[in-house]
Amino acid sequence: MDFHLSEEQRLWRKAVHDFVSKEIKPLAHEINEQEKIPQSVIKKMIPMGLLGMSVPEKYGGSELDAISSAIAIEEIAWGDGGTALTFEAHNELGCASVALFGSEDQKSTFLPPVTSGDGKLTALALTEPQAGSDLRNIQTKARKEGKYWVIQGSKSWITNAGEAAFIVTLVKTEPEKGSQGMSMIIVPIDTPGLTIAPPEKKMGAGGTHSHEVRYDKVKVPLEFLLGEEGQGLQQTLRILDGGRISVGALSVGIAQAALEEGVSYAKERETFGKKISEHQAIQWLVADAATEIHAARLMVYYAAWLKDQHKPYTQAGAVAKLFATEMAERAAYSAIQIHGAYGYSREYPVEAMYKAARLMTIGEGTSEIQRLVIARKIFKEGPLRME
Ligand SMILES: Cc1cc2nc3c(=O)[nH]c(=O)nc-3n(C[C@H](O)[C@H](O)[C@H](O)COP(=O)(O)OP(=O)(O)OC[C@H]3O[C@@H](n4cnc5c(N)ncnc54)[C@H](O)[C@@H]3O)c2cc1C
């Protein structure tokens, strides 16, 4: 493995960083206070290729390698964590499900409008009120009726549902077969019987919205099933493997932003006759955060590199997600500590960073589930080693 980014990846990092510095970071406070990403920002992301990162060019995407996608998510999160989650869910959950498992017809029908269209997004609906980590326990069902699937049930916490063109929905098509009877179905947002509740009132990450979604005899053509019937759980686990890399990257971006805020505040604030950056206690907070961010970034990029090499990356992705998400909370905690009372004020950006970071150990597989995945892999294949 080469320990450097390619020239292309470095240029891409710079392009996204410049874009985020200009178009997203200055709006982060407004986005969090108003809980809305301006549509104009989303429109500007389309020509950058940020709405179709995992999608082949022929369907309007930018077909990036996994490291470049991670870089983009990291940089957007450096600008604003909630905004990054919106685009992470769109790219790595909604679009990726269709790009990976869709037929030619499904890809050419559903992907171009959401990668290069008018800024409509996508969503992936797995979680239900009674089942998040334990997806085998979902109750939403789809039964065949003539040329249609008829879907009945409800989903919760579905990111982007209110802004989506379609929701890829995990259902039980043959409930008697348990986890072998699950499938993914594309549900266009305007299908009668589909109801999207108002966004959940969350702790933070105002740039992203999650909704309860109800399916009341929702009828979609049989051809909207993704891949093969009965493969839904395996498809979901594959998607979540990729999602772990990007939630890890997102966490690195939030942590990097928090560290930068802490450093710049420490250079200005004085106590006991000197800058607080001259107190060793503050220096240690900064040094620990920088060390952990570097470690997390390497872990995320390594998992992405394995993905790009078409090598197994489940353990590497879970390790990266576990460490990066827990690290981001520590880094944001330290940034608040460095700011003292101002860190607790909504007028300073570290408060929103902390609240966004707090989500990352929960979404797309909690820390506990990452530990289960890692431990299972260790007992089966041994601990992770560098290739
Ligand atoms: C802002 C936000 C956005 C989200 N977006 C989406 C989305 O777009 N699509 C979607 O489908 N879902 C989404 N989710 C849901 C998210 O994926 C779930 O919340 C997550 O998977 C955890 O499920 P749960 O909340 O049901 O917790 P539970 O599964 O009920 O877990 C509760 C606690 O028990 C622990 N636990 C559970 N099982 C075990 C075990 N076997 N061993 C040890 N500990 C265990 C968990 O780690 C957790 O600490 C989102 C959630 C949030 C908060």
The ligand as a Gaussian input file, in Angstrom:
#p B3LYP/6-31G(d) Opt

LIG

0 1
 C      -30.353000      11.093000      13.087000
 C      -30.560000       9.666000      12.713000
 C      -30.613000       9.305000      11.378000
 C      -30.890000       7.983000      11.011000
 N      -31.032000       7.679000       9.676000
 C      -31.456000       6.439000       9.330000
 C      -31.758000       6.139000       7.955000
 O      -31.579000       6.967000       7.054000
 N      -32.242000       4.904000       7.659000
 C      -32.462000       3.956000       8.615000
 O      -32.905000       2.873000       8.270000
 N      -32.170000       4.214000       9.917000
 C      -31.696000       5.431000      10.302000
 N      -31.421000       5.712000      11.630000
 C      -31.633000       4.681000      12.632000
 C      -30.324000       4.084000      13.127000
 O      -29.701000       3.341000      12.115000
 C      -30.653000       3.246000      14.364000
 O      -31.035000       4.159000      15.380000
 C      -29.493000       2.411000      14.835000
 O      -29.224000       1.374000      13.932000
 C      -29.750000       1.818000      16.230000
 O      -30.992000       1.211000      16.289000
 P      -32.020000       1.570000      17.468000
 O      -32.102000       3.029000      17.585000
 O      -33.269000       0.809000      17.208000
 O      -31.329000       1.028000      18.779000
 P      -31.458000      -0.469000      19.344000
 O      -31.143000      -1.451000      18.290000
 O      -32.746000      -0.620000      20.057000
 O      -30.277000      -0.459000      20.422000
 C      -30.403000       0.171000      21.685000
 C      -29.079000      -0.017000      22.421000
 O      -28.818000      -1.421000      22.605000
 C      -27.572000      -1.754000      22.006000
 N      -27.669000      -3.091000      21.429000
 C      -28.608000      -3.551000      20.572000
 N      -28.371000      -4.825000      20.266000
 C      -27.243000      -5.178000      20.923000
 C      -26.466000      -6.373000      21.012000
 N      -26.784000      -7.472000      20.298000
 N      -25.377000      -6.381000      21.805000
 C      -25.030000      -5.268000      22.494000
 N      -25.705000      -4.117000      22.462000
 C      -26.799000      -4.070000      21.678000
 C      -27.338000      -0.697000      20.948000
 O      -25.962000      -0.589000      20.622000
 C      -27.878000       0.531000      21.653000
 O      -26.902000       1.004000      22.546000
 C      -31.075000       7.002000      12.012000
 C      -30.979000       7.347000      13.369000
 C      -30.726000       8.657000      13.723000
 C      -30.660000       9.014000      15.188000

